[in-house]
Structures are given as C-alpha cells and as structure tokens.
Amino acid sequence: MERTKFTLDETEIPTHWYNVQADLPKPLPPVLHPGTGNPVTPDDLAPLFPMELIKQEVSTERWIEIPEEVRDVYQLWRPTTLFRAHRLEKALDTPAKIFYKYEGTSPPGSHKPNTAVAQAYYNKQEGIKRISTETGAGQWGSALSFGGACFGVEITVYMVRISYDQKPYRRIMMEVWGAKCVPSPSEDTKAGRDMLAKWPDCPGSLGLAISEAVEDCMSRDDTHYALGSVLNHVLLHQTVNGLEAKKLMEKADAYPDIIVGCIGGGSNFAGLFLPFVKDKIDGTRPDLRIINVEPMSAPSITKGPYAYDFGDVAGLTPLIKMYTLGHSFIPPPIHAGGLRYHGMAPIICHLHQLGLVEARAEHQLATFEAGITFARTEGIISAPEPCHNIKVAIDEALKCRESGESKTILIAHSGHGHVDMAAYDAYLSGKLQDYEYPEDKVKEALAELPKVG
Amino acid sequence: MERTKFTLDETEIPTHWYNVQADLPKPLPPVLHPGTGNPVTPDDLAPLFPMELIKQEVSTERWIEIPEEVRDVYQLWRPTTLFRAHRLEKALDTPAKIFYKYEGTSPPGSHKPNTAVAQAYYNKQEGIKRISTETGAGQWGSALSFGGACFGVEITVYMVRISYDQKPYRRIMMEVWGAKCVPSPSEDTKAGRDMLAKWPDCPGSLGLAISEAVEDCMSRDDTHYALGSVLNHVLLHQTVNGLEAKKLMEKADAYPDIIVGCIGGGSNFAGLFLPFVKDKIDGTRPDLRIINVEPMSAPSITKGPYAYDFGDVAGLTPLIKMYTLGHSFIPPPIHAGGLRYHGMAPIICHLHQLGLVEARAEHQLATFEAGITFARTEGIISAPEPCHNIKVAIDEALKCRESGESKTILIAHSGHGHVDMAAYDAYLSGKLQDYEYPEDKVKEALAELPKVG
C-alpha cells in the first residue's frame, strides 16, 4: 500500500505559535496613525482589539504559547493531515512529488478557525461581550461565528454582498452558530450608507466590509473588532498549521523545493510557509521557493506598488505598508471571494521585498479546471481559493515532466468547496468567465493613496 | 487539557471487514425470487452485481479481507476520529459521557464512500464500465461518483426529485466527479414514465429511484447496479467504521451503555454497531442497548410489519424479509432525504426480531433543534440524518441527569450538513414543519405487499 497519509496524534498539537518577527533580517515597517503619521501605539488600538492581541501584533518573541483553552478547541479538527497526491502525480505523469496539507476538516471547512478560536478566546478573557467583523466568501465570518459559539461571545458579521448572494449557505452556517450576518454595504453604518447612495447595486468588497465592521465596533462600548487575515497576530495563529506541516514532512522523509498557496489577505499561506521561510532566512534552505498565488482580478503583489495604504475602503484603519491596488478598488466578482482584497499581509509583502518569496497571478477559469482535475484524482472538492494554488502546483509538476526533475511540491490547501458548488456548476455549464485585470480602475484607486511622511 | 479526540494512525485502518452473518444466533431469512418464490441464486443476481459482492452477500465467513486498492483510497479520510462531547455534556449538565464517531471528513462528507469505493473497485475488477444507482439526499450518489472517479468507472445516478430540487449542491458534486445525475422520476425509464403519467409532480422516493436504476442496468450489457444501503454486503463494508470505533473506545478506556444511530436503509448505523452487537450475541455485554432512530415520516421498524417486500417501488428487486411500510409508500418530504425509505436492512430487522436492537421514531423539528445544540457546543454542523440520533442521545443524557447515572453514550455521526444549509435556514426562519405519521397511506401501501409462500 502506497503511503498517502501522514498524521500527528492529538497530543502533538503544537504548544506554541511561531512568530517570524523574531527572525526577520530587517524589522517590519511600522503601522502608522492616519491622523498623525506617527507609528500607532497600543492605546490607539485598544478600542479595537484585546491587549493580548495588540502585544502579539508587535512582539518579537520567537515562540508564543497557545492557551490551553484554545488547544482544547483545536482538538476538534487538529492536527490536520498531510497527504501525498499519488493519484494526481500519476494523472499528470510527472516525476514531481506533490504533497498537500489539508485544512478542510475543521467545523467550518477551512483554516480560518485557527485564528478565530484564538481571537474569540482573548476577547472573552478581557471581558468583551460582542465582536464585529467582515467576511468575503464567508469562510472567516463562519469561522468567527464558530469561535464565538465556543466561548459565548456574540458575533456580528458584515458579509460582502456578492458572496452573501452567491453563497447563502455560509450565511446560514453563521446563523446556526448563533451569529448575525448583514450584507455589506448595509444601511447599518455610515460607510455602508454612503456607498449605497453612490452605487445602490454595489457588490461590496472586503475593504468596504472592514469599514462597516470597524465603524460598528467604534460606535459601541461592549464591542471589539476582529480581522480574519492581513495582521501579524492572525498570521501568527495560522502558524500552527505550518508547524504541523514541517513535522509531517519530516515524517514523510521529505522537504519541499516549492511551496504554493493562494493569498487574499495572506494568512492561510503565511501560516503554512512561515515555519519554512525561517530555513531560508537562516541559510539552511537557500533554494526553497515560496510561490504566492493571486487572482488576476486582484493581483496586489504582482501589479500593485509597495506603499502605505488603508486596510479598508472608508479609510478608518491605521496605515499599513503593503502591496496595494488602492483601498477604494473593488475587484471583479470572481467566486474566490476570499481573494478579493486590495492589499496584502505586511509580513508577506516585506518578505517579498526581501526576495524571500515570489508571486504569480492566475485567471479564474484555469483554476477551476485545476480544481476538477484535483477532485477527480485526489477526491477532495476544493474551495475556489485553493484551486489557485492547485493550478500553479500542476504547472510546476508539468515543468518537472518536461525537465525530468523530481521536485517536491507542497500545497497549502485551505479548505473544501462543499459550500461553493454553485461556482463549479457555473464552470461545468460554461457560464463562468474570466475578468481582464482592471487596469483603469486600479489606476483610479491608486490616485487616492494616502500621502505619508 | 481535557482529552476530546481519539485517533488511530494511518497504519491502523482495519484490514478486514466484520461479517455478522458468522455470529447470528439464527441465519437470515433467504431473499426470494419474486417470480418463483424460491431463494435467489447467484445467477439471478449476476446481471446486477459483481460476483465478489454476491458472494459477500451470503457469506458466513467472519472476516473478509479489504482489498489493498480499497484501503489505499480509504487513507484519504480513514481512520476517522472518535470525539468525547465534553462541551455538549456540560451544556446539558449531565453526568453521561457522550462520544461520537464522525464520518464527515470523507471527500463527499459522509460514511457512504466506505462502500462506494469498494463497490466501484469490485466492478472495475470484473470489467464493468458503467454503474447505475439511485440516491436520496444525494450522499450515496455523490459517494459513488467519487468511487467511480477513483477507479475510472462511469456513474449514472437517479436522484429523488425532492432532494434534486432541495439540494442542487449534491448534484453538482456528482458532476464535479464526472458522473451523470438524473432527477427521478425521469423519462429515461419505464418505471419513471409510468409514475410521471400517474403523478406529474411526484417528489420521488428512494424506492422509485431504485426501480429506475435497476431498469437502466437491466437494459444495458455494460452496466451493473449498485445499492448504497440495505444489502448485507453494504453493511459489511461499513463495519470498517465500527471496528475503528471499538478500538478507539478502548483507547478512551470506555465501553458504550447505549449506541444510537439513525436508519434510512440502515448501513451507517449497522456499520458502527455490528462489531459491538457481537458482544451482545456472545453474552459479554448483555446490557448494551442499541437504539435505531427512524424519522416519524418513514418509521418502518416502529410501525411496519416484518414481511417479504420489494426493495423498490416498481417491484423489480428480489423479495426481502424486512420491516416495511409497503414498497409503494412515498414518505413525506422531510429534509433527511437519506431516511426516506419504506424498508430496512434485513440484518437490522433480523436483529430486532431477535431482541438484540431497539428502535424509536422522531419528528423533524425536534431533530433540528438537537442539531443546533450540537453545532453550538461541538462545532460540527450535522446533516439532517444524524440530527435524529443526536436528538435521542440528548434525551438519554437528560435521563441520566434525572437519575444521576453516568452512562456512556456513543453516537454514530454519519456526516456534516454543509450541503444541507437550506434545511437549517428553513428551521431557523420557522418555515420547517413536522409531518404526521401518514397512517392511511401506509395502509394503502401495505395492502399491496406481495404474497409469498
């Protein structure tokens, strides 16, 4: 029997998250206060986040302990499995060795609860009763709803309208876990009302939904805000996945030549690759390639400038140094809702600036084609987001077929697509389309970048 | 940290299925040929099934080896996890210990591929190119589509119309795996056309879809038929789950006082309990209670006579001795489509006759209420089918709260409800209804039982 599956047992859930800030060759550029242009202070952030998360955001400790209560919930689906994709390799007739670490067995079906559970926990610890947040495809909103249910914290989710309409199942999941889900733009906030006045049929965007969630939080004393990606503490929590992956690759007696993952805000992929990038920073594995895969509809690293920008549409967040398409940019309505974001995690951008990671952009149709190939070989029906990295993994494996090289490719597989079947239906019935990179709209949005320094 | 999770490693997938026919105190009544009234022979069944499955159907060998190719695919999700439901226990304030064995991490999200993969394999081995089958909620159809993709066998699925309409996602999953899905009743078969002539809006039933799939198979030389439940070989394949559960309960240092599972055709629950019922048959565990949970809309064991009947509506299958509501009975359209069947697995019926298992029927609304409680404590959003056993497990745990007893309850959890969110939406928005037990319709259907002997 070919060994397809590599697992850790329930006692091997990592006890600490890995903080790459301890090992960066140069520190991250500071996050700036939009009013003063000075670095933000913990006090600036206190209305939004629990103090423990604010500390994690700027910590340079290498290892940060995972609270026992969080590990206790992690047990419901962690450690997750590393698979060797023998069937896919055979179908591609490639000498490449393809592995994937699969996060689809969590209750919401994605990697998002790795941080959702932690964030709900720290808020509960600090006496917070309610959390507002935004969601794109609904993965994050449903994950935080699950996290809220675990610790008895009330959750309100602003969901990007296009996904709210395309993916009603995610909204219902939030409600099953007891949360409230509001389509964004909504009438509940000034940011939402302003947008609806300008553009009544606005499909929404992650940036706009963030504005609404932040405004909701700022207008109430009992409420904090939570972000499902981008920020350092979110990437930190996701490293539980990469730490498991590293142990499991050892069990499989392998080390990746190439790691691929899709990036919207960047947390899933960073969670997987950060424990490996460490080996590249310290020179142990200089040849390791880490490929970030973006959608052609929102290619922030591949097309955007590295600049200070807001995380949201309305300009309520601090200023973050990142690759950006402009905070007012609203990406075309691709089905990979989790990738429709104008910016990118500062840690990934910084690593890209340092030449430690690379990026590539893919069109929607080709990613679904790859998703079908994966489903018919490996069995798993992937969410539209990881179909992006599967596409790139297949391309790299086919290059190996040409060159005869037997490279080891590791895919960060963020979750299943059981709630995204309408997208597959559109693809299979020929109704799905690609969108040209919206160059003009990006230009317009970039003209509105905030002036800094 | 409380121990919540019990796992086996990938090398511990059972190597053999357990065949309860080796241990039955009395043999099963024979399956009869509807024309002659004599026991069916292997030759009678050869047009439908591969010879290996026909042998398994009547075998009295205790252990039947799982082919390596099947175990190879099992690795994609097996062994599955046993969870201790600490959070649910706490919410119920019960001294009961509640465990659940969870089958929702398979590619289609249910227990069904345990047999689908095996059936696709044996058909492939015997040179069969195409398999026709039926599906209720779509769990079986999608599982067989996955199995077909694994071994390169073409699959056509007749899907009960009400589920085809309520659950389009399952149909799309089948198509993603390369299968063809037809709503039943259809114009493609005589059985379908006859029904449509009588009742153009017929919501369909599992019994009718079986008629269509059998007719499809009989009309083509390259095609076999596959059944996702009821038959002995299907229950046999599902015992891989119960064998794992037994090892895992040992790991948890526990043995169940009560095992609960929902039954439509009965294969998921039997797969879990058969390795335990052995202990009851041989007297090791005389007090073990095994509770089969039916929907009030199709309560075959609790309301039906134990009699010879057809497995399908049109009367194409052999005659099976089972509890039945009459093969022409079409159950009300509850969301637990997998439980809408007029009959029951002969093995479960026989064990019920022998006093080794019991049965109970539940209404739809109460099962969704239990499902919500489970989701908000244990995280997992359950398919409507296992909500039935969760309801009974909660009832039994609450009895323990009254009596102060600390019983151990094991739930057979057949899968997640990510594709059933419309049902939860209906429940949460107050649009879901209960259906009275349709006594008159059952009477009518029972009047049409075939005369035997």
Boltz contact constraints between the chains, C-beta under 6 A:
constraints:
  - contact:
      token1: [A, 1]
      token2: [B, 68]
      max_distance: 6.0
  - contact:
      token1: [A, 1]
      token2: [B, 71]
      max_distance: 6.0
  - contact:
      token1: [A, 1]
      token2: [B, 72]
      max_distance: 6.0
  - contact:
      token1: [A, 4]
      token2: [B, 75]
      max_distance: 6.0
  - contact:
      token1: [A, 5]
      token2: [B, 10]
      max_distance: 6.0
  - contact:
      token1: [A, 5]
      token2: [B, 75]
      max_distance: 6.0
  - contact:
      token1: [A, 7]
      token2: [B, 9]
      max_distance: 6.0
  - contact:
      token1: [A, 7]
      token2: [B, 10]
      max_distance: 6.0
  - contact:
      token1: [A, 9]
      token2: [B, 7]
      max_distance: 6.0
  - contact:
      token1: [A, 10]
      token2: [B, 5]
      max_distance: 6.0
  - contact:
      token1: [A, 10]
      token2: [B, 7]
      max_distance: 6.0
  - contact:
      token1: [A, 68]
      token2: [B, 1]
      max_distance: 6.0
  - contact:
      token1: [A, 71]
      token2: [B, 1]
      max_distance: 6.0
  - contact:
      token1: [A, 72]
      token2: [B, 1]
      max_distance: 6.0
  - contact:
      token1: [A, 75]
      token2: [B, 4]
      max_distance: 6.0
  - contact:
      token1: [A, 75]
      token2: [B, 5]
      max_distance: 6.0
  - contact:
      token1: [A, 76]
      token2: [B, 379]
      max_distance: 6.0
  - contact:
      token1: [A, 105]
      token2: [B, 105]
      max_distance: 6.0
  - contact:
      token1: [A, 107]
      token2: [B, 379]
      max_distance: 6.0
  - contact:
      token1: [A, 107]
      token2: [B, 380]
      max_distance: 6.0
  - contact:
      token1: [A, 146]
      token2: [B, 379]
      max_distance: 6.0
  - contact:
      token1: [A, 149]
      token2: [B, 376]
      max_distance: 6.0
  - contact:
      token1: [A, 169]
      token2: [B, 421]
      max_distance: 6.0
  - contact:
      token1: [A, 172]
      token2: [B, 421]
      max_distance: 6.0
  - contact:
      token1: [A, 172]
      token2: [B, 424]
      max_distance: 6.0
  - contact:
      token1: [A, 172]
      token2: [B, 425]
      max_distance: 6.0
  - contact:
      token1: [A, 175]
      token2: [B, 428]
      max_distance: 6.0
  - contact:
      token1: [A, 176]
      token2: [B, 375]
      max_distance: 6.0
  - contact:
      token1: [A, 176]
      token2: [B, 381]
      max_distance: 6.0
  - contact:
      token1: [A, 176]
      token2: [B, 424]
      max_distance: 6.0
  - contact:
      token1: [A, 178]
      token2: [B, 376]
      max_distance: 6.0
  - contact:
      token1: [A, 375]
      token2: [B, 176]
      max_distance: 6.0
  - contact:
      token1: [A, 376]
      token2: [B, 149]
      max_distance: 6.0
  - contact:
      token1: [A, 376]
      token2: [B, 178]
      max_distance: 6.0
  - contact:
      token1: [A, 379]
      token2: [B, 76]
      max_distance: 6.0
  - contact:
      token1: [A, 379]
      token2: [B, 107]
      max_distance: 6.0
  - contact:
      token1: [A, 379]
      token2: [B, 146]
      max_distance: 6.0
  - contact:
      token1: [A, 380]
      token2: [B, 107]
      max_distance: 6.0
  - contact:
      token1: [A, 381]
      token2: [B, 176]
      max_distance: 6.0
  - contact:
      token1: [A, 418]
      token2: [B, 418]
      max_distance: 6.0
  - contact:
      token1: [A, 418]
      token2: [B, 419]
      max_distance: 6.0
  - contact:
      token1: [A, 419]
      token2: [B, 418]
      max_distance: 6.0
  - contact:
      token1: [A, 421]
      token2: [B, 169]
      max_distance: 6.0
  - contact:
      token1: [A, 421]
      token2: [B, 172]
      max_distance: 6.0
  - contact:
      token1: [A, 424]
      token2: [B, 172]
      max_distance: 6.0
  - contact:
      token1: [A, 424]
      token2: [B, 176]
      max_distance: 6.0
  - contact:
      token1: [A, 425]
      token2: [B, 172]
      max_distance: 6.0
  - contact:
      token1: [A, 428]
      token2: [B, 175]
      max_distance: 6.0
